[in-house]
Amino acid sequence: MAIKITKKIKSYSVNKPEDKAAEAAPVVVAAMPATAEIIHMHEKVERPEALVGATYKIKSPLVEHAMYVTINDIVLNPGTDHELRRPFEVFINSKNMDHFQWVVAITRIMSAVFRKGGDVTFLVEEMKAVFDPRGGYFKAGGVYMPSIVAEIGSVVEEHLKFIGMIVDPELSDAQRAMIAEKRAAYESRTKKKSSEGDLAVDAGRDSADEAASQSGEGASFPASATMCHKCNNKALVLMDGCQTCLNCGYSKCG
């Protein structure tokens, strides 16, 4: 069949038999792998039949009976690279019924915030900033708690650190060495004063102070230590005319 060329030829190509066979073959398009949908925490996520969690005990001198705080977590995207463990609900149980109303209210509000998703770590600072008008207390270890609500917030903070939502900045090696050096200097000075005592009563009093420094609410810090306003631990001592914390290294003299 003749074809009349009416335009100027600018280029040409020769069709080979293998080209015709390739054109006749069906084109197979590789199917793209289906991407799994990443599930994030939101209020429409349904509660599974079983949840993982932990229970924490709170024993405050402000109440007669202990409180048990249970925080249950939901595991999102299990078995994948996007697996996350997020808090889902919280319960507080106690024999003391005096605080029943606000305990139920606070647990329902916290659970609702957890199920909303997003950054729920703000609850920690909000709760730890609540002060009791009757005054706070020192819990075991010498940590000051301004209220029961603040200690519940401290428990939530501990749990969020456990599941990885809050990353606690660790002290550097230089800071650890500095704290260890100050602590050793304070202990050696205390022992020196104890050995230089002339009266047996003074020696007995020093030994009692030493025993108190190893146990009780001051834990491993000296019994005469005061509260550090930076870390809220009873670990602030006077060294070389300057208040120094033996727990976090804070010093008023810099």
SERO-4910 file (N, C-alpha, C, O; in steps of 0.05 Angstrom, whole numbers):
BEGIN
 pado doro    nc1    nc2    nc3   cac1   cac2   cac3    cc1    cc2    cc3    oc1    oc2    oc3
  Met    A     17    -24      0      0      0      0     18     25      0     36     27     17
  Ala    A     12     42    -19     29     67    -21     18     88     -3     -6     92     -1
  Ile    A     36    103      9     29    125     27     42    150     16     66    151     11
  Lys    A     26    170     11     37    195      0     48    213     23     34    218     43
  Ile    A     72    221     20     85    238     40     81    267     32     90    276     11
  Thr    A     68    282     49     61    310     44     78    329     60     78    353     54
  Lys    A     93    319     80    109    337     97    139    329     94    146    308     84
  Lys    A    156    348    103    184    343    101    193    322    122    185    324    145
  Ile    A    209    303    114    219    282    131    242    293    149    262    302    138
  Lys    A    238    293    175    259    303    194    275    280    206    299    284    211
  Ser    A    263    256    210    277    233    221    262    208    213    239    209    205
  Tyr    A    276    186    216    263    160    210    275    138    226    297    142    237
  Ser    A    262    116    229    272     92    243    262     67    228    242     68    214
  Val    A    276     45    232    270     20    218    259      1    239    271     -5    259
  Asn    A    235    -10    233    222    -29    251    234    -57    245    234    -66    223
  Lys    A    244    -70    267    255    -96    265    234   -117    274    215   -110    287
  Pro    A    238   -143    266    218   -163    274    215   -166    305    193   -170    314
  Glu    A    237   -163    319    235   -166    348    220   -143    361    207   -146    381
  Asp    A    221   -119    348    205    -96    358    175   -101    355    159    -94    372
  Lys    A    168   -114    332    140   -120    328    130   -141    349    107   -139    358
  Ala    A    147   -161    355    140   -181    375    136   -168    403    118   -176    418
  Ala    A    153   -149    410    151   -135    435    126   -119    437    113   -117    459
  Glu    A    118   -106    414     93    -91    414     69   -108    418     49   -100    430
  Ala    A     70   -133    407     47   -151    408     44   -163    436     22   -171    444
  Ala    A     66   -166    451     65   -178    478     50   -160    497     52   -136    496
  Pro    A     33   -172    515     18   -156    534     37   -143    554     56   -155    563
  Val    A     31   -118    561     47   -104    580     37   -111    608     14   -107    615
  Val    A     56   -121    625     49   -128    652     59   -106    671     83   -101    673
  Val    A     40    -94    685     47    -73    704     50    -86    732     32    -98    742
  Ala    A     74    -82    744     79    -93    770     61    -80    791     59    -55    792
  Ala    A     48    -96    806     30    -85    827     46    -73    850     64    -87    860
  Met    A     40    -49    857     54    -36    880     46    -49    906     22    -54    910
  Pro    A     65    -54    924     57    -66    949     39    -47    965     44    -23    967
  Ala    A     18    -58    976     -1    -43    991     12    -33   1017     23    -49   1033
  Thr    A     11     -7   1022     23      4   1046      3      1   1070    -20      8   1067
  Ala    A     13    -10   1092     -4    -13   1115    -11     14   1127      6     31   1129
  Glu    A    -35     17   1136    -44     42   1148    -33     44   1177    -37     26   1193
  Ile    A    -20     66   1182     -9     70   1209    -31     82   1227    -43    103   1220
  Ile    A    -36     68   1249    -58     77   1267    -46     94   1289    -27     86   1303
  His    A    -56    118   1292    -48    136   1313    -71    137   1334    -94    131   1328
  Met    A    -63    145   1358    -83    146   1380   -103    168   1375    -95    191   1371
  His    A   -129    161   1376   -150    181   1374   -174    170   1389   -175    146   1396
  Glu    A   -194    186   1393   -217    179   1410   -235    157   1398   -251    145   1412
  Lys    A   -232    151   1372   -248    131   1359   -235    103   1359   -247     83   1350
  Val    A   -211    101   1370   -198     75   1373   -213     59   1393   -216     67   1416
  Glu    A   -223     35   1385   -239     19   1403   -221      5   1424   -198     -3   1418
  Arg    A   -231      1   1447   -217    -12   1468   -216    -42   1463   -237    -54   1459
  Pro    A   -192    -55   1462   -191    -84   1459   -200    -98   1484   -204    -86   1505
  Glu    A   -203   -124   1482   -213   -140   1504   -193   -140   1527   -201   -141   1551
  Ala    A   -167   -139   1521   -146   -140   1542   -126   -117   1537   -119   -112   1514
  Leu    A   -117   -105   1559    -97    -84   1558    -74    -91   1576    -78   -105   1596
  Val    A    -51    -80   1570    -28    -83   1587    -26    -58   1604    -34    -36   1596
  Gly    A    -15    -61   1628    -13    -38   1646      4    -43   1670     17    -64   1672
  Ala    A      3    -24   1689     19    -26   1713      4    -12   1736    -12      6   1731
  Thr    A      9    -21   1760     -4    -10   1784     17      1   1803     37    -12   1808
  Tyr    A     13     25   1812     32     39   1830     18     45   1856     -5     53   1857
  Lys    A     33     43   1878     23     47   1905     31     75   1914     54     83   1912
  Ile    A     12     90   1925     17    116   1937      9    115   1966    -14    111   1973
  Lys    A     28    120   1984     23    121   2013     30    148   2023     53    155   2026
  Ser    A      9    164   2027     13    191   2036      6    194   2066    -14    181   2075
  Pro    A     20    210   2081     13    215   2109    -12    232   2112    -23    234   2134
  Leu    A    -22    243   2090    -46    259   2091    -71    243   2091    -93    253   2098
  Val    A    -69    217   2083    -93    200   2082    -86    175   2098    -63    167   2101
  Glu    A   -107    162   2108   -103    138   2125    -95    114   2110    -77     99   2118
  His    A   -108    109   2087   -103     85   2071    -88     92   2045    -89    115   2036
  Ala    A    -73     72   2035    -58     76   2011    -76     78   1987    -98     68   1987
  Met    A    -66     90   1966    -79     92   1940    -64     75   1920    -40     73   1920
  Tyr    A    -79     62   1902    -67     45   1881    -75     56   1854    -99     55   1847
  Val    A    -56     66   1839    -61     78   1813    -54     57   1792    -31     48   1789
  Thr    A    -74     50   1776    -70     31   1754    -73     46   1727    -94     59   1722
  Ile    A    -53     44   1711    -53     56   1684    -51     34   1663    -31     19   1662
  Asn    A    -72     32   1647    -72     12   1625    -65     24   1599    -73     47   1593
  Asp    A    -49     10   1583    -39     20   1557    -51      3   1534    -57    -21   1537
  Ile    A    -53     16   1511    -61      2   1487    -36      1   1468    -21     20   1467
  Val    A    -32    -21   1455    -10    -25   1436    -20    -20   1408    -37    -35   1398
  Leu    A    -10      1   1395    -18      7   1367      2     -4   1348     26     -5   1353
  Asn    A     -8    -13   1325      9    -24   1303     27    -46   1313     51    -45   1309
  Pro    A     16    -66   1327     33    -87   1339     47   -103   1317     36   -109   1296
  Gly    A     73   -111   1323     88   -127   1304    100   -112   1281    111   -125   1263
  Thr    A     98    -86   1280    109    -70   1258    130    -51   1269    135    -49   1293
  Asp    A    143    -36   1249    163    -17   1257    150      7   1271    164     23   1284
  His    A    124     10   1269    110     33   1280     95     26   1305     75     39   1313
  Glu    A    103      4   1319     90     -4   1343     93     17   1365    115     26   1370
  Leu    A     71     24   1377     71     45   1398     55     35   1422     35     21   1418
  Arg    A     63     42   1446     48     36   1470     39     63   1482     56     79   1490
  Arg    A     13     67   1483      2     92   1492    -18     88   1515    -32     68   1515
  Pro    A    -18    106   1535    -38    103   1557    -66    105   1547    -72    122   1530
  Phe    A    -84     89   1558   -112     88   1548   -131     95   1571   -151    109   1565
  Glu    A   -126     86   1595   -145     91   1617   -130     90   1644   -108     78   1645
  Val    A   -141    102   1664   -129    102   1691   -150     98   1712   -173    108   1709
  Phe    A   -143     83   1732   -162     78   1755   -146     82   1781   -122     77   1782
  Ile    A   -160     92   1801   -149     96   1828   -167     82   1848   -190     89   1850
  Asn    A   -156     63   1863   -171     49   1883   -159     54   1911   -135     57   1914
  Ser    A   -177     55   1931   -169     59   1958   -192     52   1977   -215     54   1969
  Lys    A   -184     45   2002   -205     40   2022   -216     67   2032   -239     67   2043
  Asn    A   -201     88   2029   -210    114   2039   -231    126   2019   -225    130   1996
  Met    A   -255    130   2029   -277    141   2013   -280    171   2015   -298    182   2003
  Asp    A   -263    184   2031   -266    213   2035   -261    228   2008   -273    249   2004
  His    A   -244    218   1991   -236    232   1967   -249    218   1942   -239    221   1920
  Phe    A   -271    203   1946   -282    187   1925   -291    204   1901   -285    197   1878
  Gln    A   -303    227   1906   -314    244   1884   -292    254   1866   -294    251   1842
  Trp    A   -272    267   1878   -252    279   1861   -234    258   1848   -222    262   1827
  Val    A   -231    235   1861   -215    213   1850   -229    203   1824   -216    199   1804
  Val    A   -255    198   1826   -270    189   1802   -269    210   1780   -265    204   1757
  Ala    A   -272    236   1788   -271    257   1768   -244    259   1754   -243    261   1729
  Ile    A   -223    258   1769   -196    261   1757   -189    237   1740   -175    241   1719
  Thr    A   -197    213   1747   -191    190   1731   -207    190   1705   -196    182   1684
  Arg    A   -231    199   1705   -247    201   1680   -236    222   1662   -234    218   1637
  Ile    A   -228    245   1673   -216    266   1656   -190    257   1644   -185    261   1620
  Met    A   -173    244   1660   -147    235   1650   -151    214   1629   -136    214   1609
  Ser    A   -169    195   1633   -174    174   1613   -184    187   1587   -177    178   1565
  Ala    A   -201    207   1588   -211    220   1564   -189    234   1549   -188    233   1525
  Val    A   -170    247   1564   -147    260   1552   -129    239   1539   -119    243   1516
  Phe    A   -125    216   1552   -108    195   1540   -120    185   1514   -105    181   1495
  Arg    A   -146    181   1513   -159    171   1489   -160    191   1466   -164    184   1443
  Lys    A   -157    217   1473   -156    237   1452   -131    235   1435   -131    242   1412
  Gly    A   -110    224   1447    -84    221   1433    -68    247   1434    -74    266   1448
  Gly    A    -47    247   1418    -29    270   1417    -10    270   1440     -5    249   1452
  Asp    A      0    294   1446     19    297   1468      4    300   1494     -6    321   1500
  Val    A      3    279   1510    -12    279   1535      7    284   1559     -1    283   1582
  Thr    A     33    290   1554     52    293   1575     47    319   1591     58    322   1613
  Phe    A     31    337   1580     26    362   1595     11    357   1621     12    373   1639
  Leu    A     -3    334   1623    -17    327   1648      2    326   1671     -5    333   1694
  Val    A     26    317   1666     46    313   1688     52    340   1702     50    342   1726
  Glu    A     59    360   1686     66    386   1697     42    399   1710     45    412   1731
  Glu    A     18    396   1698     -6    408   1710    -12    396   1737    -19    411   1755
  Met    A    -10    370   1740    -16    357   1765      5    361   1786     -1    365   1809
  Lys    A     31    362   1778     52    366   1797     53    394   1808     66    400   1828
  Ala    A     38    412   1795     37    440   1804     14    445   1823     10    468   1831
  Val    A     -1    425   1831    -23    428   1849    -13    427   1878      1    408   1885
  Phe    A    -19    447   1894     -9    448   1922    -33    445   1941    -54    455   1936
  Asp    A    -28    431   1963    -47    427   1984    -45    450   2003    -23    456   2013
  Pro    A    -67    464   2009    -66    486   2028    -57    478   2056    -48    494   2072
  Arg    A    -60    452   2063    -52    442   2089    -22    436   2090    -11    431   2111
  Gly    A     -9    437   2067     20    432   2066     26    405   2053      9    387   2052
  Gly    A     50    402   2042     58    378   2029     71    358   2048     68    361   2073
  Tyr    A     86    340   2037    100    319   2053    123    308   2037    125    311   2013
  Phe    A    141    295   2052    164    281   2040    157    251   2038    149    239   2058
  Lys    A    160    241   2014    155    212   2011    182    197   2014    203    210   2016
  Ala    A    181    171   2013    206    155   2017    226    163   1996    220    164   1972
  Gly    A    251    168   2004    272    177   1986    277    207   1989    296    217   1977
  Gly    A    261    221   2005    266    249   2010    255    268   1989    263    291   1988
  Val    A    237    258   1971    226    275   1950    201    289   1961    184    276   1972
  Tyr    A    200    315   1957    178    331   1968    154    330   1949    157    333   1925
  Met    A    131    324   1960    106    324   1945     88    346   1956     80    344   1980
  Pro    A     80    366   1940     63    387   1951     34    379   1955     19    393   1969
  Ser    A     25    356   1944     -2    347   1948     -5    318   1938     14    308   1926
  Ile    A    -28    306   1944    -33    279   1934    -35    279   1904    -26    261   1890
  Val    A    -48    300   1893    -52    302   1864    -24    304   1851    -20    293   1830
  Ala    A     -6    319   1864     22    321   1853     35    294   1852     50    288   1833
  Glu    A     31    277   1873     43    250   1872     30    233   1851     44    216   1839
  Ile    A      4    236   1846     -8    221   1824      4    230   1798      9    213   1780
  Gly    A      9    256   1795     23    265   1771     51    254   1769     60    248   1747
  Ser    A     65    251   1792     91    239   1791     90    209   1783    108    200   1769
  Val    A     69    195   1791     65    168   1782     60    166   1752     71    149   1739
  Val    A     44    185   1742     39    186   1713     65    191   1698     70    179   1677
  Glu    A     81    209   1709    107    215   1696    124    190   1696    137    185   1675
  Glu    A    125    176   1718    141    151   1719    132    131   1698    148    118   1685
  His    A    105    129   1695     95    110   1675    100    118   1647    107    102   1630
  Leu    A     98    144   1641    103    154   1614    133    151   1607    140    147   1583
  Lys    A    150    153   1627    178    148   1622    183    118   1616    199    111   1599
  Phe    A    168    101   1630    170     72   1626    162     63   1598    175     46   1586
  Ile    A    142     76   1586    133     68   1559    146     85   1538    141     81   1514
  Gly    A    163    104   1545    179    119   1525    167    145   1516    177    156   1497
  Met    A    145    154   1528    133    180   1519    148    204   1530    148    225   1518
  Ile    A    161    200   1553    178    221   1565    206    210   1567    211    189   1578
  Val    A    225    225   1557    253    218   1558    267    235   1579    268    259   1577
  Asp    A    276    222   1600    289    236   1622    318    243   1615    334    225   1610
  Pro    A    325    269   1613    353    276   1607    372    266   1629    369    273   1652
  Glu    A    391    250   1620    410    239   1640    433    259   1645    440    275   1628
  Leu    A    445    256   1668    468    273   1675    492    264   1659    496    241   1653
  Ser    A    508    284   1651    532    277   1636    553    265   1655    550    266   1679
  Asp    A    574    253   1643    595    241   1659    609    262   1677    617    256   1700
  Ala    A    612    286   1667    624    308   1682    607    315   1706    618    320   1728
  Gln    A    581    317   1702    563    323   1724    563    301   1745    563    307   1769
  Arg    A    563    276   1736    563    254   1755    589    254   1772    589    249   1796
  Ala    A    612    260   1758    637    260   1772    638    283   1792    648    280   1814
  Met    A    626    306   1785    626    329   1802    609    324   1827    617    330   1850
  Ile    A    585    311   1823    568    304   1846    581    284   1864    580    287   1889
  Ala    A    594    264   1853    608    244   1869    631    256   1885    636    249   1908
  Glu    A    645    275   1873    667    289   1886    657    305   1910    668    304   1932
  Lys    A    635    320   1906    624    337   1927    613    319   1950    615    326   1973
  Arg    A    601    297   1942    589    279   1962    611    266   1979    609    264   2003
  Ala    A    633    258   1966    655    247   1981    668    267   1999    676    261   2022
  Ala    A    670    292   1990    682    313   2006    664    319   2031    674    323   2053
  Tyr    A    638    319   2027    620    324   2049    621    301   2070    621    306   2094
  Glu    A    621    276   2060    622    253   2078    648    253   2094    649    247   2118
  Ser    A    671    259   2081    697    259   2095    698    282   2116    709    278   2137
  Arg    A    686    305   2109    685    327   2129    667    319   2153    674    326   2175
  Thr    A    645    305   2147    628    297   2169    642    277   2187    639    278   2212
  Lys    A    656    258   2175    670    238   2191    693    251   2208    699    242   2230
  Lys    A    705    271   2196    727    285   2210    716    299   2235    728    299   2256
  Lys    A    693    312   2231    681    326   2254    673    306   2275    675    312   2299
  Ser    A    663    283   2267    655    263   2286    678    252   2302    676    247   2326
  Ser    A    701    248   2288    725    238   2302    738    258   2321    751    250   2339
  Glu    A    733    283   2316    745    304   2332    728    311   2356    735    329   2372
  Gly    A    705    298   2360    688    304   2383    701    296   2409    713    275   2411
  Asp    A    699    314   2430    711    309   2456    692    294   2475    701    280   2492
  Leu    A    666    298   2471    647    287   2490    634    262   2478    630    260   2454
  Ala    A    629    242   2495    616    218   2486    588    223   2476    578    209   2458
  Val    A    575    244   2487    548    251   2479    548    260   2450    531    253   2434
  Asp    A    568    277   2444    571    287   2417    576    264   2398    566    263   2375
  Ala    A    593    245   2407    599    223   2389    575    206   2385    570    196   2362
  Gly    A    558    202   2406    534    187   2403    514    201   2384    500    189   2368
  Arg    A    513    228   2386    495    243   2369    504    241   2340    487    239   2322
  Asp    A    530    243   2335    540    241   2308    534    213   2296    527    211   2272
  Ser    A    538    192   2312    532    166   2302    503    162   2296    495    148   2277
  Ala    A    485    175   2312    457    174   2307    450    188   2281    434    179   2265
  Asp    A    463    212   2276    459    226   2251    468    210   2228    455    209   2207
  Glu    A    491    195   2231    501    179   2210    482    156   2203    478    150   2180
  Ala    A    470    144   2224    450    123   2219    426    134   2206    414    121   2188
  Ala    A    418    158   2213    394    170   2201    399    177   2172    381    177   2156
  Ser    A    425    183   2165    431    189   2138    430    165   2119    428    168   2095
  Gln    A    431    141   2131    430    117   2114    402    105   2112    398     86   2096
  Ser    A    383    115   2127    356    104   2126    336    126   2131    343    149   2135
  Gly    A    311    119   2129    289    138   2133    283    154   2108    292    146   2086
  Glu    A    268    176   2111    260    190   2087    282    204   2073    279    212   2050
  Gly    A    305    208   2087    327    221   2073    343    202   2056    361    210   2041
  Ala    A    337    176   2058    350    155   2042    381    157   2046    390    156   2068
  Ser    A    396    158   2024    425    158   2026    436    186   2029    460    190   2028
  Phe    A    419    206   2032    429    233   2036    430    240   2065    417    227   2081
  Pro    A    447    259   2073    450    265   2102    423    274   2114    406    286   2101
  Ala    A    420    267   2140    394    273   2153    391    303   2156    368    312   2158
  Ser    A    413    318   2157    411    347   2160    406    362   2133    403    386   2133
  Ala    A    404    347   2111    400    359   2085    372    372   2083    353    362   2095
  Thr    A    370    393   2068    345    407   2063    336    402   2034    350    390   2018
  Met    A    312    412   2028    301    406   2002    313    423   1980    316    447   1983
  Cys    A    319    410   1958    329    425   1934    305    433   1918    288    416   1911
  His    A    303    459   1911    280    469   1896    282    462   1866    263    468   1851
  Lys    A    304    450   1858    306    443   1829    296    414   1825    281    409   1806
  Cys    A    304    395   1842    297    367   1838    277    357   1859    268    335   1858
  Asn    A    270    375   1879    251    369   1900    260    345   1918    244    332   1930
  Asn    A    286    340   1919    297    320   1936    310    332   1961    321    354   1960
  Lys    A    308    318   1983    320    328   2008    350    321   2008    359    303   2022
  Ala    A    365    337   1992    393    330   1988    410    355   1987    433    354   1977
  Leu    A    400    378   1997    415    403   1996    431    407   2021    420    407   2043
  Val    A    458    409   2019    475    412   2042    493    437   2038    496    447   2016
  Leu    A    504    447   2061    521    470   2060    550    461   2057    560    448   2075
  Met    A    563    469   2035    591    462   2030    606    486   2022    599    500   2003
  Asp    A    627    493   2037    644    516   2031    628    541   2029    633    558   2011
  Gly    A    609    544   2046    593    568   2047    572    570   2025    561    592   2021
  Cys    A    566    548   2011    547    549   1989    529    525   1990    538    502   1995
  Gln    A    503    529   1986    484    507   1986    487    491   1961    486    501   1938
  Thr    A    492    464   1964    497    447   1941    480    422   1944    477    410   1965
  Cys    A    468    414   1921    451    390   1921    467    366   1914    481    365   1894
  Leu    A    466    345   1931    481    320   1926    466    301   1907    475    279   1902
  Asn    A    442    310   1897    427    292   1880    429    301   1850    434    285   1833
  Cys    A    425    327   1845    426    337   1818    449    355   1812    454    363   1789
  Gly    A    465    363   1833    488    380   1829    482    410   1829    500    426   1824
  Tyr    A    457    417   1834    451    446   1834    466    460   1856    469    450   1878
  Ser    A    475    484   1850    489    500   1870    482    530   1866    481    540   1844
  Lys    A    477    543   1888    470    572   1887    494    589   1878    491    611   1868
  Cys    A    518    578   1881    542    592   1873    550    586   1844    570    596   1834
  Gly    A    533    571   1830    540    564   1803    558    540   1801    566    532   1779
***
